[in-house]
């Protein structure tokens, strides 16, 4: 299992120009660290794959708290860890 500090360190190194306003680089980083595809994470979190795509790209800048909780639980992290 990857520590929160390791995830935070990886996210810190994402160049600002690579981050879309409102996107969640931490979501993608956590997903990748867990070795999950978007499809697998969507199934584990019981959310639509399209929802995850929109969250990562920044198209969905305000996902519901319920969606954030489901995704965080599937990744075994806190909601704070995926919205940083």
Residue frames relative to the residue before (quaternion, step in Angstrom):
aa qw qx qy qz dx dy dz
X 1.0000 0.0000 0.0000 0.0000 0.00 0.00 0.00
X 0.3874 -0.7233 0.5336 0.2052 3.53 -1.01 0.89
X 0.4290 -0.7085 0.4978 0.2570 3.57 -0.95 0.86
X 0.6316 -0.5285 0.4108 0.3911 3.53 -1.27 0.44
X 0.6213 0.5552 -0.3422 0.4343 3.58 1.02 -0.75
X 0.6512 0.5120 -0.3163 0.4623 3.58 1.01 -0.81
X 0.6403 0.5127 -0.3201 0.4741 3.57 1.01 -0.81
X 0.6527 0.5168 -0.3119 0.4579 3.57 0.89 -0.95
X 0.6466 0.5239 -0.3162 0.4555 3.57 0.99 -0.84
X 0.6554 0.5047 -0.3138 0.4661 3.60 0.98 -0.80
X 0.6664 0.5066 -0.3016 0.4563 3.56 0.93 -0.90
X 0.6016 0.5757 -0.3508 0.4284 3.59 1.06 -0.73
X 0.7227 0.4618 -0.2420 0.4537 3.57 1.07 -0.74
X 0.4571 0.6470 -0.4757 0.3824 3.60 1.25 0.17
X 0.4296 -0.7112 0.4838 0.2749 3.60 -0.59 1.07
X 0.5819 -0.6270 0.3998 0.3292 3.55 -0.93 0.94
X 0.6627 0.5151 -0.3158 0.4425 3.59 0.99 -0.75
X 0.6471 0.5115 -0.3168 0.4682 3.61 1.25 -0.32
X 0.6406 0.5126 -0.3221 0.4724 3.57 1.26 -0.16
X 0.3201 -0.7310 0.5753 0.1796 3.53 -0.74 1.11
X 0.5554 -0.6042 0.4421 0.3619 3.60 -0.95 0.82
X 0.8201 0.2053 -0.1807 0.5026 3.54 -0.83 1.03
X 0.5437 0.6130 -0.4209 0.3892 3.59 1.20 -0.06
X 0.3657 -0.7251 0.5431 0.2133 3.51 -1.29 0.27
X 0.1653 -0.8022 0.5654 0.0976 3.61 0.04 1.20
X 0.6015 0.5674 -0.3620 0.4304 3.58 1.12 -0.58
X 0.5986 0.5512 -0.3624 0.4544 3.58 1.06 -0.65
X 0.6860 0.4765 -0.2759 0.4757 3.56 0.84 -0.96
X 0.6439 0.5223 -0.3175 0.4603 3.57 0.98 -0.83
X 0.6619 0.4934 -0.3068 0.4736 3.59 0.89 -0.90
X 0.6309 0.5402 -0.3228 0.4538 3.56 0.97 -0.88
X 0.6939 0.4774 -0.2713 0.4658 3.57 0.87 -0.99
X 0.6488 0.5209 -0.3217 0.4520 3.59 0.97 -0.79
X 0.6792 0.4559 -0.2760 0.5046 3.57 1.14 -0.59
X 0.4419 -0.7160 0.4381 0.3166 3.58 1.28 -0.12
X 0.4708 0.6876 -0.4215 0.3576 3.56 1.15 0.64
X 0.3739 -0.6641 0.5931 0.2596 3.52 -1.15 0.68
X 0.6490 -0.4870 0.3829 0.4416 3.58 -1.23 0.21
X 0.6419 0.5388 -0.3260 0.4376 3.56 0.97 -0.84
X 0.6697 0.4928 -0.2967 0.4698 3.59 0.92 -0.92
X 0.6544 0.5000 -0.3170 0.4704 3.59 0.92 -0.85
X 0.6247 0.5387 -0.3406 0.4511 3.58 0.98 -0.80
X 0.6616 0.4919 -0.3079 0.4749 3.60 0.95 -0.84
X 0.6698 0.5054 -0.3044 0.4509 3.59 0.89 -0.91
X 0.7313 0.4190 -0.2227 0.4900 3.56 1.02 -0.85
X 0.3236 -0.7611 0.4906 0.2745 3.57 1.29 -0.28
X 0.5124 0.5666 -0.4651 0.4473 3.53 0.85 1.11
X 0.6097 -0.5566 0.4115 0.3862 3.57 -1.21 0.43
X 0.5554 -0.6081 0.4539 0.3403 3.56 -1.03 0.81
X 0.6191 0.5550 -0.3333 0.4446 3.57 1.03 -0.79
X 0.5993 0.5621 -0.3524 0.4479 3.60 1.09 -0.67
X 0.6695 0.4888 -0.2983 0.4732 3.59 0.92 -0.89
X 0.6241 0.5385 -0.3378 0.4543 3.57 0.97 -0.83
X 0.6870 0.4783 -0.2809 0.4694 3.57 0.90 -0.93
X 0.6298 0.5260 -0.3430 0.4572 3.60 1.03 -0.69
X 0.6932 0.4808 -0.2816 0.4573 3.59 0.88 -0.93
X 0.7140 0.4627 -0.2642 0.4541 3.57 0.97 -0.79
X 0.5105 -0.6468 0.4230 0.3770 3.56 1.22 -0.41
X 0.4462 0.6896 -0.4585 0.3394 3.58 1.27 0.00
X 0.7280 0.2668 -0.1794 0.6055 3.58 1.12 -0.70
X 0.1161 -0.8420 0.5261 0.0260 3.57 -0.05 1.30
X 0.7786 0.2647 -0.1381 0.5520 3.57 1.24 -0.34
X 0.0114 -0.8077 0.5895 -0.0108 3.59 0.43 1.15
X 0.5769 -0.5931 0.4210 0.3718 3.56 -1.13 0.56
X 0.6181 -0.5369 0.4191 0.3923 3.54 -1.22 0.47
X 0.6100 0.5602 -0.3445 0.4420 3.58 1.04 -0.76
X 0.6575 0.4959 -0.3028 0.4798 3.59 0.94 -0.89
X 0.6495 0.5158 -0.3179 0.4595 3.59 0.91 -0.88
X 0.6527 0.5145 -0.3129 0.4597 3.58 0.96 -0.85
X 0.6547 0.5178 -0.3109 0.4545 3.59 0.94 -0.86
X 0.6746 0.4858 -0.2901 0.4742 3.56 0.93 -0.93
X 0.6467 0.5160 -0.3201 0.4615 3.59 0.93 -0.86
X 0.6526 0.5134 -0.3163 0.4589 3.58 0.93 -0.86
X 0.6544 0.5151 -0.3076 0.4603 3.58 0.95 -0.88
X 0.7145 0.4284 -0.2404 0.4981 3.59 1.10 -0.73
X 0.3558 -0.7525 0.4695 0.2946 3.57 1.35 -0.23
X 0.5495 0.5419 -0.4224 0.4753 3.53 0.97 1.00
X 0.5646 -0.5734 0.4475 0.3901 3.57 -1.26 0.06
X 0.6476 -0.4897 0.3982 0.4269 3.57 -1.27 0.34
X 0.6098 0.5685 -0.3499 0.4273 3.60 0.97 -0.81
X 0.6651 0.5350 -0.3065 0.4214 3.56 1.00 -0.80
X 0.7366 0.3933 -0.2561 0.4870 3.60 1.10 -0.44
X 0.6932 0.4477 -0.2985 0.4796 3.60 1.19 -0.11
X 0.4236 0.7080 -0.4680 0.3166 3.61 1.23 0.05
